[in-house]
């Protein structure tokens, strides 16, 4: 298995490093010939591309010669091996071609998206779609008497009797926070006088959200039931329109723009196939 992996790497190196005859002719016209493999020139341009890919910084001529010798040796071995009668060569070639296609597509879109989705594009999108990054929030307290679908009618009516009792007290001026501590079965918020903190419109139960955001600041709702139980809510503060800062959404915007740009470019490339 290890030998097969080495073989594949060497053949990939040969195929991707040497290109085809036309490419090599172009390279020869643009750079010095460093050696030959099967009468095909190994050019300075190809070697420099290899160094860039491997992120190798040449410090002196001695190091350059050592790396160049190893580079040509690997290409030469790959060239020889590619002519051997290797079992399963068609599968190996399919793997090489698939890897080449994968690298080509990946590198192309990496470069394309970096050029076409910049910080400026992201900022402009935010400015043009700022309403999408605004949300309404309100600070709310509630008194909750829990119910569940398994309750019989008598048990349910007992719950409603309790919530109506609590409502009558707050509706006649009793302190809402004190009544929440006394009656609410939401123990976490009851300890804070029923305070749920700031909630976002539409992020919770539809009826709960609708009731909250129709109240005036300081107002108290009539009892109403959701899947959590029976509530009385008090709007402590708000509603307020809060805008998400650019720094919090720029990554999401960049991802969206890159997805859109990639799809558009993919469609363009596919369209060229039909021309």
N, C-alpha and C positions, 0 to 999 in steps of 0.2 A: 504493500500500500504506500509506504514511504517513497519507494522508487518511482511509483506511478505519479505521485504528487510532484516529485522533482522533475520528472519528465514533462508533465503538463506545464509547469512553470517555465521550463527551458523553451518549450515550443511556443508558448505565449510570448516570451521575451523575443524569440526570433521573429514571429509573425508581426508583432506590434512594433518591434524595434527596427526591422529591416524595411517595412512597408512593401510596396510593389515596385516594378521596374520604373514606371513613370514617375513615381514619387522620388525614387532614388536619383533619377536623372535630374529632377528639379533641385534636389538637395546638392547634387554634385556641382550644379551651376552656381550654387549660392555658398559653397564652402569647400574647404580642403578635404581631400580623400585621405583618410587615416589608415585604411587597409581594405582588403577584399575578402569576401566570403562567397564562394561559388561564382566568381566573376562579377559579383555585385559589390559596388563600393560601400564602405562604411564611412560616412561623412562626419565632418566636424559638427554640422548642424544636428545630426541624429545623436551624436555623443553629448552635445550640450543639452538636448532635450532630455536625455537619460539622466544627466546630472541634476537637472531641475526637478524631474519627477522624483528622484531619490533624495532630493534636498541635500546634495553633497556640495560642500564648499571646498574648492581646490586651494590648498595653501602654498604648494610649491610644485615644481616640475617633476620631482621624484614621486610625489603622491599622485599627480596626474597620470604619469606613465604606468604606475602600478594599477590604477583604476581602469585606465584604457585597455591595458593588456588583459585584465580580467573580463572586461566588457566584451572585447572581441573573442576571447576564448569561449565565453558562454554562448555567444551568437554562433560561433563555429560548431560547438558541440550540438546545439539545438538544430543546426542545419543538417548535420550528419544524422542525427537521430530521426529527423523528419523523413528521411529516405529509407529508414529501416522498415522491415516487415513486422509491424507491431500489432499484436492481437488487440482487437477492439479499437482500432485507429479511428473508425467512423464515429464512435462514441466520444473519443478524446477530442476530435475535431469539432463535434457538436458542442462540447463543453467549452472549448476555446472560443468558438464563434459566439456562443451565448455570453461568455464573459466579456468579449470585445464589444458586443452590442450593449451590454449593461453599462460598461465603463463609458462608452461613447455617449449614450443618452444621458447618463448621470452628469458627466462633465459638461455637456452642452447646456443642460437646463440649469446647472449650478451657475455657470457664467451668465446665461441669459437672464435669470431671475435677479442676480446681483446687480445687473445693469439696468433692469427695468422696474425693479421695486426697491427704491432707495429711501433714505430717511425723509427726503422731501416729499415723495409720493405718499408715504405713510402719514405725515403731518397734514398734507393737503386733504387727504381722505377724511381725517378726523375733523378738520375745520368745515368741510362741506357736509358732513353727516353728523354734526354735533348733537342733533336732536335724538339720534339713536343711542347716545351715551348719557342721556338724562333720565332720571327716574324720580318718582315721587316717593317721599318717605314721611312717616308720621310716628310720633312717640305715643305709645298706647299703654293703658292699663286695662286689666280685665278681671272679672270675677267669673270663675268657671265651676259649674256643677257638672260632673262627668255623667254621661249616659253611654249605653251600649245596646246594640240590636237585640241582645238576648233578654233584655228587661221586659217584664210583663207590663201591662197598662197601669196597674196599681203602683208599681215601682217607679214608672216614668212620671206619673202624676205627683208622686212624693218629691221627686227631683224638681219638678216645676213649682211646687209649693215652696220649696227652699229658695229657689232663685227669685221668686216673686217677693218673698219676705225680704231678701237682701235688697232687691230693687226698691221696695217701698221705703226702706231706711235711707238709701242714698238719694232717692228722689225727694225726700222731705228734709234733706240737709245734713244727714249723717256723713261723716268723713269717709270718702270712698276707700282710702287706703286702709282705714281701720276695718271696714266691712270686708275688704278683700282678704285681710289677714284672718278674719273670723270665719268667712263662708267659703272662700275659694278652695277648690280641690286641686288646683294647680299649685302644688306646694312650693315649687321653685320660685314662681313669681309672687305667690302669697307672702313670702318672707319679705319681699320688697314692696309690699302694699299693692300688689297686682301689676307692677311695672314690667312690661314686656320689652321695653327699650324701643329702638327705632326699627320699624318694619317697612319693607318695600312694597309698594302697590303691586298687586298681582302675584306676589311671591308665596302667599298662603291661601287658605280656603277662600273661594270666590265670594261667598256671602260675607265672610268675616271682613275681607278686604273692602268690599262694596260698602258695608256698614261703617267701617272706620273712616273711609275717605269721603263720606257724605256728611260727617259730623263737623260742627264748628268747634274751634278750639275751646276746650273746657267742658264741652257738652257730653252727656251720658246717654247711651243708647237704651232702648227697651230690650228686654230679654229676647234672644234669638238662638236658634239651635243649629249647630254644624255637626259634622261627624266626630268632633272632639267632645261635644257636650253642649250645655246651654250656657251662653255668655251674657254678661253685661260689660260693655266696653266704654272707656272714657278716653277721649282724645286729649292728651296732656299738652302736646305741642305739634304744630304743623297744620296741614301737610306742607312740605317744602319740596321744591324741585332741586335735586342734587345732581350735579354733573360729575361724571367719573373723570378724574384727571387723566391727561394724555399719557402720562407715564404708566398708568395702570392698565391701559388698553392697547398700547402701541404694539405689543407682541401679537395680540389677537388680530389687529388690523394688518400687520405685516403678513401673518399667516394667510389671512383672507385674500389679500392682494396677490400673494405668490400663487395661491391656488387658482385664482381667476386668470392671472397672466400665463400660467403654465397650460391651462386648458385652452386658452385662446391661441397660444403658440402651437400646441398640439394639433388643433383644428387646422391651422395654417399649413403645417407640415403634411398633414393627411390630405389636404386639398391639393397640394403639389403632386401627390402621387397619382391623382386622377387627371392631371393636365396632360 
